[in-house]
Amino acid sequence: MRLSAFITALLLLPGLLDAQVTAPKKSAPLPIIDVHVHAMKVSPGIPPLCPGFLRNMPGSDPNSPPPSFLSTGCAIPLPAAHSDKEMQDSIMATMKRLNMTMVVYGDATIIRNWKKVGGDRIIPGIGVSSPKDMSVVAFTDSLSSGFYKVMGEVAPQYQGLSPSDLSLDGYFAAAEKLNIPVGIHMGTGGNGMANLTSPKYRASMGDPLLLEDLLARHPKLKVWVMHAGYPLVDNMIALMGANAYVYVDMAGLIWSYSQVEVNAYLKRLVQAGFGKRIMYGTDMLIWPKLVETSLSIIENADYLSEEQKRDILFNNAVRFFRLDPEKFK
């Protein structure tokens, strides 16, 4: 009997050991919402990108070749995706790994492909920056279809237009009527925009205070200012103080300027009392690792409490986009 019991114990031992050393399942990371993602076709041959590449603007001359801003002089440049499939796979893997949801706008085909694979993790948006983009009727029909949940990215600044220009008013009226939130590009677009890539671009059209007439005409319109109106922080604070439904995202500048500059800007907004109206965004283009780069700025900000970090990464976007927090559990 003793020998039989001993043999039985030996046979059961591997299972017992497995049960003892098996680690408990890790819970999913806390949810994150990225409110500023571009779905765009990938062009081959795009170079890697260094975070903070605008920390040191190059000196240049109009009689010399245009300066390059996509510096690769850092220790670990971020590689660009080489194909639409690679970009899609990277985005889907990142969303799953980090428990992310993304508000996406750009190429309609790419958006629909991402939505098909990503499901509820993808919130589609459609933007108009000029009356030449599409008619008000076509735009209204697109919003009414139910597929698009957001109006964005709206970037009249690249056309030399104020967001309050009356030529755009019909589009904003449609969004207000359909209860669709709106994301408007305000602030910098990089460096040298007006004489290198976008001749109609005007820095003056990125002043957040230019939104006042639009907001007065459409008091029920929910607007978030993309790029937080950088670098015009005082005007951004003045606008938010006067308009209770204006939010901002930190997209773009969060990975293109120096960490000192980005933290100073974000800290100023928080110190002014607007921690409940700041949202996380990447301004994702074709460098998938921009997600980790952008998140690190928020996660390592020692001037933010854990509650403030969760507000920026998740809670504020849930409130702004009128999402159901229970669906993220």
N, C-alpha and C positions, 0 to 999 in steps of 0.2 A: 504494500500500500504506500509505503514511504517512497519507494522508487517511482511508482506511478505518479504520485503527487508531484515529485521533483521534476519528472519529464513534462508533466502538464504545465508546471510553472515556467519551465524553459520555453515552451511553445508560446506561452502568453506574454513572456517578458518583452519581446520587441514591440508588441502593441502597447503595453503599459509604458514603456520608455517613450514611444512616439507621443502618447497622450501627455506625458510630463513635459516634453521639450517643445511641443507645438506652441508657437507664440500666439497670443490672442489676436484676432483680426483687428487691424487698425481701422478706426473710424474715419469716414471721409473728411477731408479738410473742410474748413468753414467755407461757405460759398462766396464767390467773388463775381462782380458784374463789371465788365469792361464796356464802357458806353461809347467807345470811339474806335471802331475797327473798319478798315477799308478792305473790301473784297475786290481785288483787281487782278487782271491778267498779268502773268509773270513774263517779263522779257528776259531772255537769256543774256548772260554776260554782265549782270549788275554786280558791282564789287561789294565786298564786305563793308560793314559799317562799324565805326567806333562810337560807343556811347559818349555823350558829351562832346560831340565833334564840333560844336559851335562855341566851345569854351575859349577859343583863341581865333578870332576872325583874321583871315589872311589879308595882308596888304596887297593891293592890286592896282592895275592901271588900265584904262580903257584901250590903250594901244597894245596891250599884252593879251595872251590867251586868257579866257575866263578862268577864275580860280576854281579849284575843286574843293568841295566842302566835305565829301564823304571820306574822311581821313581813315587810313588803315594803320596808323602808326602806334596804336595801343597794343597791349600785351595779348589780348584775346579779342580780335575783331569779330563781330557777329556775321555769320555767313548769310547770304541771301538765298531764298529758295530758287531752284533751277527750273521749275515747271509748275503749272497750276496744280497738278496732282500732288507734288511734293508739298506745296504750300497748304493745300487742303488737309493732307494727312497730318502735317505738323500742327495746324490749328486744332484739329479734332483731338489729337493726342494731348495737347496742352490743356484744352478745356476739360477733358476727362480727368487728367492727372491732378489738376488744381481746382477742380469743381467750379468751373467758370461758366458764365453765360456772357454772350457778346452781342452788343448792338452793332449791326453791320450795314454798311451802305457802299455803293459802288456799281460794279458791273452786274447787271441783272442776271445773267447766266451763272456767274460765279456765286452770287447770293443764293440762287435757287439750288445749285449743287450743294452748297454748304448746308442749307436748310434741310435738304433731303436726307443728308447724313447726320447732321447735328440735332435735328428735331427742335425741341423747346429750348435748347441751349443757344439757338440763333434767333435773334429778334431783328427782322429785316427793316431797313429804312430806305426812303427814296428822297432825293434832294433836288432842289431847283436853285440855281444861282443866277439865272438870267431868263427873261421871257423867251429867249431863243431856244431854251432847252426843251420845252414842251408847253402846250397851251394849258390854261387854267382848267379847261374841261377835261383834258387828258390826265392832268395831274389829279384832279378830284376823283376821276374814275379809278385811277390806280389806288388811291387811298381807300376808296369805298369798297374795293375788292376784298379787303380784310387781310390780305397777305402782308402789306406794309403796316407796321405799327408805329413808325417814327418818321417825321420829316427831317431829313438830314443826309449828308452834310450840306447845309446852305452856306455858300461862300461868295456872296456878291462882292466882297472886298477884292477878289481877283479880277472882277470886271470893272473896278473903279466905282462901284455903287455902294451907297449906304444901305444897311438892312431895312431902313425906313423908307427907301425909295418906293414911290407909289406904283411903279411898274411891277413890283413884287407883291403888292398888297392882296391881290386876289388869291394867291397861293396860301398866304398866311390866314386869310379868311376861311379858306377851305379846311385848313388844319384846325383852326379854332372851332369851327362848326362840328367837325368830326371828333373833337376831343383828342387830337393827335399832338404829342409833345414835339418840340422843334429844337434842333441843334444848329447853332449859327457860328460859323468861323469868325472869331474876332481876335485881332492881335497880330503877332508876327507870323510870317509864313516861312521863316528860315533866315536867309541872309542874301542880299543882292537880288531880291525877287524882281523888282521893277526894271532892272536893266540886264538881267541875265536870262530869266525864263518867262516872266509874266509882265509884259509892258504896261498892261492896264492896272496892275496891282497898285494900290495906294495905302500907305501906312495909316494915313488919317482916317480911312474908312474902317479901321479896326478899333476905333475908339468905342468902348462899351456904351458911352452916353449917347451914341447915335441910335441906340435901340429905344430911346424914350418915346419918340413919336409912334413907333410901331406898337409898343406896349400900351400906350394911351388909347390907340385905335382898337386894340384887341385885348381888353382887360382880362379875358379868361384864357388867353394863350399861355401855355407853359413853355418857357424858353430856357435852355441851358446854353451858356456861352462857352464854346469850345476854346481850349487853350487858356481859359480864364482871363481872356483879354490881355495876356502878357504883351508888353511889360507895363501896362497902364493900370497898376494895382489900385491907385487912389480913385480913379474913375470907376473901376470895377466895384470897389467897395461902396462908392456913392450910389451907383445904380442898384446894387443889391439892397442897400439900405432903404431906397425909395420904392422898390418893387419886391414884394414878399414872395413871388413865385419864380424868381430868377435864380438858377443854379449855375454852377460852372463845372467844367472838367479840367484836369491837369494834363491832358493828352498832348503829345508832341514835345513840348518844352521839357517834360519830365525825363526824356532820354537824350535830348539834343543839346541842352545847355549844361553848364557845370553844376554839380550837385550843390555847391554853395549857393548858387543863384536860384536854383529850383527850390531848395529848402527855405531860402529867405522869402521867396514869393508865397509859398504855401503857408509858412508860418505867419506871415502878415495877414493873410485871409482868415486864418484861425484866430489870431489875436484880436481881429476886428469882430469876432463873434459869429463867423459864418461856417463853423465846422459841420453844421447840419445841412449845408447846401453845396458841399464840395464832393464831386464824384471822381472815381478812378477811371482813367482811360489811357490807352496806349498811343492812339493814332497809328495803329498797326498798318504797315505797308507790306513789304515783301521780305522782311527780316524777322522770322518767327520768334527769335530769342528776345525781341523787344519786350515781350511780356515779363520775363524774369527781371530784365533790367529796370522796367518801370515799377514793378512790384517792390523791388528792393528799396526804392526811395521811400515809399510809404512805410514798409515794414521796419526800416532802420531809423525812422525819424524819432529821435529821443524826446522831442518836444510834443509828440502826440501821445495821448493816453491810449490804452487798448480799446476803449470805447470809441474814441475818435477815429482810430484806424479802421474799426469795423464799420463805422458810419461811412467813411470815404470809400471803402472797398465794397460795401454791400448795402447797408441800411438806407443811405440817402438815395441811391438809385431805385430801390424798391419803392420808396415813397414817391419819387419824381415820376417814374413810369407807371405808377399805380399797379404794381405787381402784387401777387399773393405770396407772402413770405412762407406760407405753409407748403407751397409747391417746391421749395428748395430744401426741405428737410428730408 
